[in-house]
Amino acid sequence: MASNTKKTKMIRKRKDKPNKMNLKKDAKRISRNIEILRELEQEE
C-alpha cells in the first residue's frame, strides 16, 4: 500500500496534465476573440 504523500503526489501530477480537448477549445476561443477584436478595430 502506498503512502499518503506518494498518493497525493500522483494525484497532483495527474491533475497537472493539461487536457488536450480543453487546449483545443481554448485555442479556438482565443482565435475567435482575436478576429472579433480585429473587426472592432477596423470599424473605428
C-alpha positions as CSV (number, residue, x, y, z in Angstrom):
1,M,0.0,0.0,0.0
2,A,1.4,3.4,-1.0
3,S,2.0,6.2,1.5
4,N,-0.3,9.2,1.6
5,T,2.4,11.5,0.2
6,K,3.0,9.2,-2.7
7,K,-0.7,9.2,-3.4
8,T,-1.1,12.9,-3.2
9,K,2.0,13.4,-5.5
10,M,0.5,11.1,-8.1
11,I,-2.9,12.8,-7.9
12,R,-1.4,16.3,-8.3
13,K,0.8,15.0,-11.2
14,R,-2.2,13.6,-12.9
15,K,-4.2,16.9,-12.4
16,D,-1.3,19.0,-13.7
17,K,-1.5,17.4,-17.2
18,P,-3.5,19.8,-19.5
19,N,-6.5,18.2,-21.1
20,K,-6.0,18.1,-24.9
21,M,-9.7,18.9,-25.6
22,N,-9.5,21.9,-23.3
23,L,-6.4,23.1,-25.1
24,K,-8.1,22.8,-28.5
25,K,-11.2,24.7,-27.2
26,D,-9.0,27.4,-25.7
27,A,-7.2,27.9,-29.0
28,K,-10.5,28.2,-30.9
29,R,-11.8,30.7,-28.3
30,I,-8.7,32.8,-28.4
31,S,-8.6,32.8,-32.3
32,R,-12.3,33.8,-32.3
33,N,-11.6,36.6,-29.8
34,I,-8.7,37.9,-31.9
35,E,-10.9,38.0,-35.0
36,I,-13.6,39.9,-33.2
37,L,-11.1,42.4,-31.9
38,R,-9.7,43.0,-35.4
39,E,-13.2,43.6,-36.7
40,L,-13.9,46.1,-34.0
41,E,-10.6,47.8,-34.6
42,Q,-11.4,48.2,-38.4
43,E,-14.8,49.7,-37.6
44,E,-13.4,52.5,-35.6
